[in-house]
Amino acid sequence: MRITSTSCICPVLVCLCFVQRCYGAAHHGSIKVTRNQTKHMEGETEVHHRPKRGWVWNQFFVLEEHMGPDPQYVGKLHSNSDKGDGSVKYILTGEGAGTIFIIDDTTGDIHSTKSLDREQKTHYVLHAQAIDRRTNKPLEPESEFIIKVQDINDNAPKFTDGPYIVTVPEMSEMGTSVLQVTATDADDPTYGNSARVVYSILQGQPYFSVDPKTGVIRTALHNMDREAREHYSVVIQAKDMAGQVGGLSGSTTVNITLTDVNDNPPRFPQKHYQLYVPESAQVGSAVGKIKANDADTGSNADMKYTIINGDGSGVFSISTDKETREGILSLKKPLNYEKKKSYTLNIEGANTHLDFRFSHLGPFKDVTMLKVIVGDVDEPPLFTMPSYVMEVYENAKIGTPVGTVTAHDPDAANSLVRYFIDHNTEEDRYFTIDASTGTIKTAKIFDREETPWYNITVAASEIDNPGLVSHVPVGVRILDVNDNPPELARDYDVVVCENTKPGQVIQTITATDKDNSANGARFHFSLDEGLSLNPNFTLRNNEDNTASILTRRRRYSRTTQDIYYLPVLISDGGVPPLSSSSTLTIRVCACERDGRVRTCHAEAFLSSAGLSTGALIAILLCIVILLAIVVLFITLRRSKKEPLIISEEDVRENVVTYDDEGGGEEDTEAFDITALRNPSAAEELKYRRDVRPEVKPLSRHHPSSSLDSIDVQEFIKQRLAEADLDPSVPPYDSLQTYAYEGHRSEAGSISSLDSATTHSDQDYNYLGDWGPEFKKLAELYGEIEPERTT
């Protein structure tokens, strides 16, 4: 298959296309070999002829941004098998086939239907094939070819990083590199000059220049001074087509700032200065400021001020304020107008960071002269000492002198001074001061043991000018007097063992004294001499402010005496000496062999028998457990004990139901239940015990001979009628249920209710001989009730 292209539309492109086609025919063509054979007469050998070669062109070109009304012609496909009779059909597949690129399947002409952009896609890969239109069989293998988008100059150069902000030191050499700018062009750099960029400077001359090819910006002048001009705005242009007419261009702005270098020495605005300082200025305070100007900035303008000579170098000092770069003049010593009225100072200001490249510009320092005038002021009184310390004994009488303070007027007038105490605290009220002499006296009685030190403030003012006041601190130390007797350091718990030996130390005691060491540091211990010799204990003074208590007996008994009292006399070493008496309490205790205390209670006699505390606790616990078992056993026996016989009065088999609260248990006497149980034992009508009848009841006399013939049903009806007519009964219905066992049983009634009305033939008197266990039973059955109703 052969491909022809007609995309070369200008003379230059025609030449390029011709060269390219020749080059492609020589290098990129593919050869399709076909065997053409001719037959000779029979008997002749077969002759091989050279086959024809088909050159294949595998690359097309199409211009980008085509804006014509008709589709752009790209090229033509042609197969060697195409005889021009329309039997060959061309098929195009691949990128953009059918949408961007269309083909005439008969002629093989290819057209582009859309405007293409090379910057979006540079080429398209397609496949072409020739098939037989009748059989749809391929005449040749599928061929691949490329359609390249031909670039045109449709993109201007762009600075992607602009605008730029850069710095360059001032006073730099001409040609010093500042910055390199780069512009990019989206056009094809391999085709023509569409992407060939040339740089030029539009704004910023004659201070800066730019290299046309590299875009490097450089300084174009010597000694560019920041103090003259600091900021520059430079506009750089980039133009394609190698800067030719018709090329596209883009620009950017470069903001250049000159940085400072130390090329300016400091300078004082004046050569002579004058400063007024009052003599009342405080030492260490700032009395004035001075400043040298420096046109530089930052560290290049840093400087240091010094006093190089003058008569005031020992009175004044100067320091540098790093923020304002000023020299701060301070006072080192107090001023006195009466002694010296003025001072002269030579002050130097010099840069601290030097650049030796500019040393030819002169010394980077300057000197000026400062005259200090001392002003006369009326000063307050001046005390002879900055502070005073005085002493006075405690218990001193009121009005005792403590000390004297002195102040004078430092001015030439030498005015008289008046003294007084500032009563700012309670301590100031313990003293008074003489206004003329400054003598301080006591105003109260002091106790060193309460307050050993007092701090007061004394003020002095001139009589002619009371507003000028000066103050001085005064400390008063209270001296000690031996006015406190010694006493024991603590309450001692002294213990002596029963098995102790004579001469054994049982306790070491010490003493304390509220007075200081001069009046109470040395103590002497002894027993009270007014008492007789103690046969139990003695005391030994150890001569080191301690004493030891010793035993004088071999054994002590708690049962005989468990506590002893030992009076001890303690005296101090003051002048005059003071003494006090204290009593030690000594307890007698039982101890182990190693001296450990076992118990100190006299009632714990078991301890002497060799029983330990643990053994005693175990014995007591066993006793408590046994007592608890006995109590529990007795409680259980009592809870199980029941009476041997039930009293006949507790046995009631009648159930009486009431519908209200009236009547109560006394209402059970309304009917005689015994008569119903056994009609033969019926009694006369019984009256209610809870209600007194107002009307006499109906008389009911039944002879004993007729009891046997009474019918129970008739008896109940009669009783019911009597109850209905009886006005003494409760005003409500009473339902009573009777259980009758039978009438006239030959065996008699076996109920316990009936046993109470009959006499038993059994004699139970013998129960009284059975002992106390059967006492209750003998009381129930052994006695005969003489008047029981039958």
KAKAFEN-V82516 format. One line per field, one symbol per residue. ss: DSSP state (a for helix, b for strand, c for the rest). A space follows every 50 residues. Layout:
BEGIN
ss = ???
END
This chain:
BEGIN
ss = cbbbccccccaaaaaaaaaaaaaaaaaccccbbcccbbccccccccbbcc ccbbccccbbbbbccccccccbbbbbbbcccccccccbbbbbbbccbccc bbbcccccbbbbccccccccccbbbbbbbbbbcccccbccccbbbbbbbb cccccccbcccccbbbbbbcccccccbbbbcccbcccccccccccccbbb bbbccccbbbcccccbbbbcccccccccccbbbbbbbbbcaaacccccbb bbbbbbbbbcccccccbbcccbbbbbbbcccccccbbbbbcbbccccaaa acbbbbbbbbcccccbbbbbbccccbbbbbbccccccccccbbbbbbbbb bccccaaaaaacccbbbbbbbbbbbcccccbbbcccbbbbbbbccccccc bbbbccbbbcccccccbbbbbccccaaaaabbbcccccbbbbcccccccc ccbbbbbbbbbbccccccbbbbbbbbbbbcccccccbbcccccbbbbccc ccccbbbbbbbbccccaaaacccbbbbcccccccccbbbbbccccbbbbb bcccccccccccbbbbbbbbbcccccccbbbbbbbbbbbbbcccccbbbc ccccaaaaacccaaaaaaaaaaaaaaaaaaaaaaaaaaaacccccccccc cccccbbccccccaaaaaaaccaaaaacaaaccccccccccccccccccc cccaaaaaaccaaaaaaaaaaaaaacccccccccbbcccccccccccccc caaaacccccccccaaaaaacaaaaaaaaaaccccccccc
END
